[in-house]
Amino acid sequence: MQFDEMGMKTGKTLFLLPGTACDYQTNFGAVLDRLGGKYHLVCVNYDGFDGSGLIFPDMLTVTEKIERYIKRNYDGRIDGAIGSSLGSSFVGQLIQRRNVHLDHGIFGSPDLDQNGKFAAWLQSKLVVPLLTGFTGSEKRKAKTREKLKSLFEMSDESADKFMACFEKFSPQSIKNEYYTDLLTWLEDDIHVEHTKVHFIYAKKMGEKYLKRYKKYFRDPDIREFDMQHEQWLLGEEKYTAPVLKAIDEFMEMPV
């Protein structure tokens, strides 16, 4: 596990937890400087995505490592954490498990899918090859680029950046990460005193995700944005600026 601390030396601490098959450098690269100008950042790369040569084990083992870091370095309490996509699952687990305390849990337009073992295995068989199967083939790489551009309204540059990230990591780590995320469930109606839950809701994902956010957390603060999944992290100012403004508002809310 890699925990890189940067940004403001004083002020509120904000953990950044990247999404599927990503390191924080790729996932949050377009906003690191701006977030670091206001917060003390702790940027996390999980086992299997940290250059160590280890294989990602499972979501709960990695959650435990994040909890240990927070206990050891921040006396078990932090101001906030942002999870991008799958990274939001870690935010949810940190809140639900109550082994450490977050004042603000910020969920970056997650899907929060939950499945049984067979359904998770089947979904992994369908999706993981899309993230790993293009390596070494220009034809498959071009097809993957077009799928990323279509699904997430990415530019060629952004799609190439994310494919380069996927190519860096072991297919086994990507498979383990994707599969165990589907098996890592959240309870309904989670409520922790003095913790405020915030959602960046990408409206173009669809209303079923909005219903999930309200199902799993009691009285969440949901901000709606007319964008695709995590589009604010791709660097287009019309998406990035409003979400960064919302994050500042989240972090100032009383808990």
DANORTA-V681391 format. One line per field, one symbol per residue. ss: DSSP state (A for helix, B for strand, O for the rest). A space follows every 10 residues. Layout:
BEGIN
ss: ???
END
This chain:
BEGIN
ss: OBBBBBBOOO OOBBBBBOOO OOOAAAAOOO OAAAAAOOOB BBBBBOOOOO OOOOOOOOAA AAAAAAAAAA AAAAOOBBBB BBBBOOAAAA AAAAAAAOOO BBBBBBBBOO OOOOOOAAAA AAAAAAAAAA AAOOOOOAAA AAAAAAAAAA AAOOOAAAAA AAAAAAAAOO AAAAAAAAAA AAAOOOOOOB OOOOOBBBBB BBAAAOAAAA AAAAAABOOO BBBBBOOOOO AAAAOOAAAA AAAAAAAAAA AAOOO
END
